[in-house]
């Protein structure tokens, strides 16, 4: 698997490259600046762009522009939950460094490379506690990618009106539980 590591901090970039190497990535290229990252992504067919959560906005823009899956590594669960809103049409995932053991990172890399969303256990646990149906959970995972309802409908193979109904049910359930 070809992975490009992007972090503005040289220490973070080096640590990320080591973690990803330990997770079994075969080719790892490092980029220190947005221009270097754009050049690498423009010349090499990468499977995944891995970046720190602090560089999420730049990494997301370039992952989107070059149609590369994005894996963000957050330092803490709180950082993962506080990520900025990202609109992506590419697979993405989040791994928390706390549980970024080589296997957790390898699983995150494999998931996003395969076109799936990968979330840390804290976010998965929050989803599981919401009493959503499996289909509603799929919808929430796609919502986390900030996809528009038409794109979500296409991915799930349903009509846009169905997505609006799901959103309404989820909102109503959340509102009832909040009382």
C-alpha positions as CSV (number, residue, x, y, z in Angstrom):
1,X,0.0,0.0,0.0
2,X,1.4,3.4,-1.0
3,X,0.9,6.0,1.7
4,X,1.9,9.7,1.7
5,X,2.5,11.2,5.1
6,X,1.8,14.9,5.6
7,X,2.5,16.9,8.7
8,X,3.7,20.5,9.0
9,X,5.8,19.4,12.1
10,X,8.9,17.4,11.3
11,X,8.6,15.5,14.6
12,X,4.9,14.6,13.9
13,X,5.8,13.6,10.3
14,X,8.6,11.3,11.4
15,X,6.5,9.7,14.2
16,X,3.6,9.2,11.7
17,X,5.9,7.6,9.1
18,X,7.3,5.2,11.8
19,X,3.8,4.3,12.9
20,X,2.6,3.7,9.4
21,X,5.7,1.7,8.6
22,X,5.1,-0.5,11.6
23,X,1.5,-0.9,10.4
24,X,2.8,-2.6,7.2
25,X,2.6,0.1,4.5
26,X,5.0,-0.7,1.7
27,X,5.7,2.7,0.3
28,X,5.8,5.8,2.5
29,X,6.6,9.2,1.1
30,X,6.7,12.3,3.4
31,X,5.6,15.8,2.6
32,X,6.4,18.8,4.8
33,X,4.4,21.5,3.0
34,X,1.2,21.7,1.0
35,X,3.1,22.4,-2.2
36,X,5.4,19.3,-1.7
37,X,2.3,17.2,-0.9
38,X,0.5,18.5,-4.1
39,X,3.6,17.6,-6.1
40,X,3.8,14.1,-4.7
41,X,0.1,13.4,-5.1
42,X,0.2,14.8,-8.7
43,X,3.0,12.4,-9.7
44,X,2.4,9.3,-7.7
45,X,-0.7,7.2,-7.4
46,X,-1.1,7.0,-3.7
47,X,-3.7,4.8,-1.9
48,X,-3.9,6.8,1.3
49,X,-2.9,10.3,2.5
50,X,-2.2,10.1,6.3
51,X,-2.0,13.4,8.2
52,X,-2.2,14.8,11.7
53,X,-5.5,16.2,12.8
54,X,-3.9,19.6,13.2
55,X,-3.2,19.6,9.4
56,X,-6.7,18.2,8.6
57,X,-8.0,21.1,6.5
58,X,-5.0,21.2,4.1
59,X,-4.8,17.4,3.9
60,X,-8.6,17.1,3.2
61,X,-8.4,19.7,0.4
62,X,-5.5,17.9,-1.3
63,X,-7.0,14.4,-0.8
64,X,-10.2,15.6,-2.4
65,X,-8.3,17.3,-5.3
66,X,-6.3,14.2,-6.0
67,X,-9.0,11.6,-5.2
68,X,-6.9,9.9,-2.5
69,X,-8.4,8.3,0.7
70,X,-7.6,10.3,3.8
71,X,-6.6,9.0,7.2
72,X,-6.3,11.6,10.0
73,X,-4.4,10.7,13.2
74,X,-5.6,12.6,16.2
75,X,-3.5,12.9,19.4
76,X,-6.5,12.4,21.7
77,X,-10.1,11.4,21.5
78,X,-11.0,15.1,22.2
79,X,-9.0,16.2,19.2
80,X,-10.8,13.6,17.1
81,X,-14.2,14.8,18.2
82,X,-13.2,18.5,17.6
83,X,-12.0,18.1,14.0
84,X,-13.2,20.8,11.7
85,X,-16.1,20.2,9.3
86,X,-14.6,18.5,6.2
87,X,-16.5,18.0,2.9
88,X,-15.1,14.9,1.3
89,X,-16.1,12.7,-1.6
90,X,-13.2,10.4,-0.8
91,X,-13.0,7.7,1.8
92,X,-11.7,8.9,5.1
93,X,-10.9,7.7,8.6
94,X,-9.8,8.9,12.0
95,X,-7.4,7.0,14.3
96,X,-6.6,8.2,17.8
97,X,-2.9,8.1,18.7
98,X,-3.9,6.6,22.0
99,X,-5.0,3.4,20.3
100,X,-2.7,3.8,17.3
101,X,-1.0,0.5,18.0
102,X,0.2,-0.9,14.7
103,X,-2.9,-3.1,14.3
104,X,-5.4,-0.2,14.9
105,X,-3.5,1.9,12.4
106,X,-3.2,-1.0,9.9
107,X,-7.0,-1.5,10.2
108,X,-7.6,2.2,9.6
109,X,-5.3,2.3,6.6
110,X,-6.9,-0.9,5.1
111,X,-10.4,0.5,5.6
112,X,-9.9,3.8,3.9
113,X,-7.9,2.2,1.1
114,X,-10.8,-0.1,0.5
115,X,-13.2,2.9,0.3
116,X,-14.7,2.6,3.8
117,X,-15.0,5.0,6.7
118,X,-12.9,4.2,9.7
119,X,-13.6,5.8,13.1
120,X,-12.0,5.6,16.5
121,X,-13.8,3.5,19.2
122,X,-15.0,6.6,21.0
123,X,-17.1,7.7,17.9
124,X,-18.2,4.1,17.2
125,X,-19.3,3.8,20.9
126,X,-21.3,7.0,20.6
127,X,-23.0,5.7,17.5
128,X,-23.8,2.4,19.1
129,X,-25.4,4.2,22.1
130,X,-27.8,6.2,20.0
131,X,-30.1,3.2,19.3
132,X,-29.9,3.9,15.5
133,X,-30.7,1.2,13.0
134,X,-27.8,-0.2,11.0
135,X,-28.9,1.8,8.0
136,X,-29.2,5.0,10.1
137,X,-25.7,4.3,11.4
138,X,-24.5,4.0,7.7
139,X,-26.1,7.4,7.0
140,X,-24.4,9.0,10.0
141,X,-21.0,7.7,8.9
142,X,-21.6,9.3,5.5
143,X,-22.9,12.5,7.1
144,X,-19.5,12.6,9.0
145,X,-17.9,12.9,5.6
146,X,-20.1,16.0,5.1
147,X,-21.6,14.5,1.9
148,X,-24.7,16.1,0.5
149,X,-28.0,14.0,0.5
150,X,-27.9,13.3,-3.2
151,X,-24.4,11.8,-2.9
152,X,-25.4,9.8,0.2
153,X,-28.5,8.5,-1.7
154,X,-26.3,7.4,-4.6
155,X,-23.9,5.6,-2.3
156,X,-26.7,3.8,-0.4
157,X,-28.7,3.1,-3.6
158,X,-31.8,4.9,-2.4
159,X,-33.7,8.1,-3.4
160,X,-32.8,11.5,-1.9
161,X,-36.2,11.7,-0.3
162,X,-35.4,8.5,1.7
163,X,-32.3,10.2,3.0
164,X,-34.4,13.2,4.1
165,X,-36.8,10.8,5.9
166,X,-33.8,9.1,7.7
167,X,-32.5,12.6,8.7
168,X,-35.9,13.5,10.1
169,X,-36.2,10.3,12.1
170,X,-32.7,10.6,13.5
171,X,-33.4,14.3,14.5
172,X,-36.8,13.4,16.1
173,X,-35.3,10.5,18.0
174,X,-32.4,12.8,19.2
175,X,-34.9,15.5,20.2
176,X,-37.0,13.0,22.2
177,X,-33.9,11.6,24.0
178,X,-32.7,15.1,24.9
179,X,-35.8,15.9,26.9
